[in-house]
Amino acid sequence: MFDKLEINDVMSERNTAAIIIFLYMFGPQRRTEIYKAISTNPRMPKKLEILKEHGIIKATDGRWDAHGPIELSDAGTTMAKMLCQMERLVGGNLAKYKWDYINRTLDEFTLKNERDKEWHENFFHAKFDTSPKERKPTESAADNP
């Protein structure tokens, strides 16, 4: 009797709650960003399809393809708020999860060692010509009659 509940179709798939909360916390995302944040399991496209079929997510631009951003529908946003509340009730810390994700993604852009820092410095100065230059004092208008 209760095994026929529609919510079972959605929540019985692993990571569907994480996808919903991720989109709620970070807004519309491309599939690759969702996969990087949640899981690279080959079933992830199927999970997104299930969420779409149940009206929880939608394509931001109206086209459901591999490149377009995905966002929560109004129903998905309502569901996300409920899931966040449930996470808090069981002792979860969504702020910590959010900052952990941000720090992990920022780590991709962090210079790891002196060689990286030196390369970056040389590249930046060469590309934008920002190397320190000798500056000569400029003549003011008062010095020139």
N, C-alpha and C positions, 0 to 999 in steps of 0.2 A: 504494500500500500504506500508506504513512505518512500520506497525506492524509486517511485515514479516522479518525484519532485524535480522540477526543472533546475533548481539550484544545484542539485546533485551533478547534473551534466557539466555545470560550470566549475564547481568547487572540487569535484573529484579529480580533476586534472592538477597535477603538481605545478606549482608556481603561478597559477592563475591569479591568486590573491596578490602575489608579489608584483605581477604585471600591472594590476589595477592600482595598487598603492604607488608604484613607481611613476605611472602616468599622472596620478593625482599630485604627487610631490614635485615632479619635474616638468609637467606639461607635455604637449605634443612631442613625440620622438619618432625617429626613423626606426625601422625594424632592427637595423644593425646595432643601434644604441640600446634598444631593449634587450637584444640578445647578449650584448657585452655586459649589461648591468645585471641580468637575471640568470641566464643560462644559455649555453651554446648547444643544448640538447637538440638533436635533429627533429624532435616533435614540437619545437617552439612554434613553427608556422601553423601547425594544427591547433595549438592552444589559442593563438591569435584568431584563427578562423572561428573557433568555438565562441570566443568572446564577442566577435563580430556578429555571428548568427543570433546571439542572445541579446543584441542591442546594447552591449556594454561599452564597446569601442567602435570607432568609425574612422574612416580616412579623413584627414583634415581638409583636403582639397576635393573630396568627393570621389576620387579615383582610388580604387583598392589595388595598388600595384606594389612591387618590391621597393620602390624608391620614395614613395610619398609618406609624409608624416602620419602618425596614428595618434588619435586623441580619445579621451573619454567622452561618451555621450552624456546627456543629462542623467540618464538612469545610472550610467557608470560612475558619475561623480557622486551621486547619492550613495551608491554601493561602496565607493571608496571611503567616504566619510564614516560609514558604518564599520568597515573593515579596520580603519584607523582606530576607532573607538574600541573595537574588540581587541586589537593589538595592545592598546593601553591597559585594558582590563586584565589581561593575562601577564602584565608586567613588561611588555615590550617598550623600547625607547626609540621612537621614530626619528627624533632629532639626531640621535647617535648614528642610526643607519644612514640618514641623509648626509651627515658630515663625513662618515666613513666613505661613502660613494664619491663625494666631491673630492676628498683627499686622494682617493685611489685614482681618479681621473686626472687630477692635477699632477700626480706623480709621473704621468706620461710626459709632461712638459718640464719636469725638473731636471736640471743639469746634475749628473751623477758624480762626475769626477773632474779633476783639473783639466784633463785633455778635452772633455766636452766643453768646459767653461772657456778654455783658450780658443777652441774652434769657433764657438758662438761669438766671442768677442771679435775675433778676426773677421768673421763673416759679416757681422753687424756693421763694423766700422767700414769695411770695404763696400758693402752694398749701399749704405746710407751716408758715406763720407763723414762720419762723426768723430774721426780721430782728432785728438787735441792738436790745435794749430797755434803757432806763435802769433800772438796778436800785437799789432802795432797800435800805438795810441792814435786816435783819430783827431784830426784838427777840428776845432769847434768853429762855428761861424764867427765868434767874437775874435778869433785869432787872425782871420782873413778880412782885411778892410775892404 
